[in-house]
């Protein structure tokens, strides 16, 4: 989302509250069981930014599960965002699914890390959800994606995978952070990176952290009773111009997902 406290701040000329507004208006008619917010929720972790974000998430009219990104502050999220609509904890859905929220952030750093306490918590939560299908949701990518974001991903993926390998009921792992699409698989677990509701980054290894002109987007997930995951990325098709109005028109035929490192 990258919501700013100052309404005049822009990301590549885009008002991030308006781009998120476009995505919210696109999502609302779908009436999802749950909305997953994978961070960064705001840009500098300020209470004022969370205050601007909360009403827009409430406008979805659906439960929201949120995790921090490297631009968030957990304490500020807990105080100024979490409420009876917006959860920061594990969620259980009808149909035998548990959504496990994993905080991978390191305060003051852009990369992610899972220390012993977080890995132990994950192991315990996976054990408690032993009768469910599980989707793990985090901010930092554990898999190489073939872009400069590999330098600021999760720095101890082997620790995460060691825990995951003890639990055969994990069906998917979803993350934000990379501002573009990723699809791959590890030991039967779907690995999914999701583009941003504001701006997207270039995908190649030599592109630096440059922006593309791709529109805001979100990922749609269908979690089936047998553990299957159907997913597609939906793009809000408009070239965003500085101070452009919210346009929530959706491309109902999104491009095919990219498979493997992009």
N, C-alpha and C positions, 0 to 999 in steps of 0.2 A: 504493500500500500504506500509506504513512505510518506505518511501524512505529516505535514509541517505545522508547527505552532503558529507561524506567521502566514496568514492567508496569501500574502504577496509572493512567497517563495515558490519557485517553479523547478521542475526537473526536465531539462531539455525543452523548456517552453511550455510544459504541460502542468496544469493545476492538478495535483495528485488527488485532491478531494473530488474533483469533477470526473477524473478518469475512473476512480473507484465508484462514483455515483453511477456511471454508465454500466459498470459491471453489476452493481446491485440491482439496477432496473432490469438488466438482462436475466439475472438469477431469480428474481422474485416470482415470476410466473411458473417456474419449475417446481416451486414448493418443496425444496429438499428437506429430508429428515434432519440434516445437520449441515452446517457450513464450516469448513476448515480454513482457518487463517494461519498461514505458515510463516509469517514474518517476512520482511520487516514490517511491523504494523505502523510505526511512526519513524521519523527520520533522526531525531536526536534524543529520544526517550523522555521528552518533557511532558509534565502533567497537562499542559494546555493542548498539546497535540492529541493525547488520548481523549481529552474532552471534546475535541472536534470529531474524532473518529467514532466515539460511542454511539451518537444518534444515528449515524449512517448504518452501522451494523444492526442497530435496533430496527431500522427500516426494513430489513430483510424479513422480519416477522417470523424468524426461525431460530432455533438454538445455534449458537456459535461456539466452536472450540478453538482457542487461540494459543499460539506458542510464540515466544520471543525470537527475534532475529538479532543480528549483531548491532543493529542501530537502536534496539529497544533496551529499556531498563526494567528488569523483572519487578522490582519494588514499586515502581511507578505504575506498571501494568496492574499489579495486585490492588493498588489503592485507587486508581483512577479509571480502570477499565472493567475489571471483573465484577459481575453482578449475577442476577438470577437468569440472565439471557446468555451472557458471555462467560464461558467456563475456561479455566486454565488447567483442568484436571481430566483424568481418563473418563471417557464417555462410553456407555454401553447402549447399543442400538438394538431394535427389534430385528429378528432374523439371526440372532446368535453372533453378532459382531461386537468386538471391543476396539475402540480407537484409543491407542496409547500415545499420549503426548510426551515427547522427549525434548528437554531443554539442552541444546548443544552449544549454547553461547558461552563465551569467555568475556567477562566485562572489560571493556576498553580495547578489545581485539576484534579483528574481522574474521579470523578463522574459528573453527569450532573444535571442541574437545569434550570428551565424556570421561570424567574422573571416576574413581572407584565407587563413590557414593551414588552417582547417577547410574552407573552400570548395574550396581546392586539393586537399586530401585527398579530399573527396567526388568531385571531378572525376576524380582518379586512380583511385579505387575503382570508379567507374562505368565507366571505360575498361577496367579489368581484368576487369570482369564483362560485357564487350560481347556475349558469346555467350549470356548468361542473361537471363531476365526478372528484374526488380529490384523489391523492396519496400524503400523507405527508411523507417526507424523513428527517430523523434526525440521529444523531450518537448514542446516548445512548438509551438503551432499557427501556421502561416504564413498561414492564411486567416481573414478576419473571421467571427465566429460569432454576432454580435449580442448579446453579453453583456459585463459588465465585464472578462472575461478578455481582451477585445481590447486592453486597456491593458497587459497583461503577457504578450502573445504574442511571437512572433519579430519583432524590430524592423527586420529587413532582408530581408523575404521576397523582394524583387526580386533580391537576390544569389543566393538559393537557386534561384529560378526560372530565372535566367540560366544557371546550371550545368545544371539539369534539362533545359532546352530544347535542350541540345547532345546529349542522349542519348535516343534514341527508344525504348529498351528498358525504360524505367521504367513500371511498371504501377500502382503504388500508393504512397501516402505515408500513414503511420500515426503518430498522436501520442497522448499522454496529457494531463496538465495540466488540462484543462477540466472534469473530473468530470461530464461528460454526453456524450450521443451527438451526433455530427456526421457527415453524409454529403454530399459534393458532388463535383465533378469539375472538372479544369482540363486543357485540351489532351489529353483522353483518359486522364488519370491520375486514379485514384480517390483522393480525399482523405477520410480517416477519423479521427474523434476517438472516443475510447473512454471510457466511464464508469469510475468507480473501484471498487476492491474494498472500499472502506470507506464513504465518504459522497459524496452527489451535491450539486452546487450548482444553484441556480435558473438558469433558462435565459434569461430576458428581459432586455432592456437596462436596465430600471428596477428590477430585483430586488436590486441590490447583490450582495454575496457571501454571500447567505443560503443555507441548506441546504434540501433537500427531504426528504421521507420515503421516497424511492426506495431500494430495497435494493441491496446489493452486486451487482456485475455483472462480466462479462468479454466480450470479443469473440472469436467463433470465425471463423477464416479458412480457406478451402479454396483453395489456390493450384494452378491447373490447368496442365497441360503447354503449353497454347496461350496462356498469359498471362492468362487470365481469373481474376478474384478473386470468389469467393462468400463472403459474410460475413453474420453475424447477431450481435446482442447477446443474451446469455443473462443473465437476472436470477435471483439467488438469492432466491426469493420468501418473505420473512419480514420482519415489522416488528421491527427490532432494538431491544431494550430493554437498558438498562444491565445488564451482567453476564449477558445471555442466553446460553444454551448455543449452540454451533455447530449450525446447522441447514443441511444441504447440499442440501435439496430444491430441485430446479431446475424452473423453468417451461419446459416443453418447447415452448411456443408463445409465444415472446417477442413483445412488441409490435412493430409495423412500425418500421423505422428512420426517424428524422426526416431529411428531405432538405433540404439547404441550411442557412443560418443559423438557429439556434434561439433 
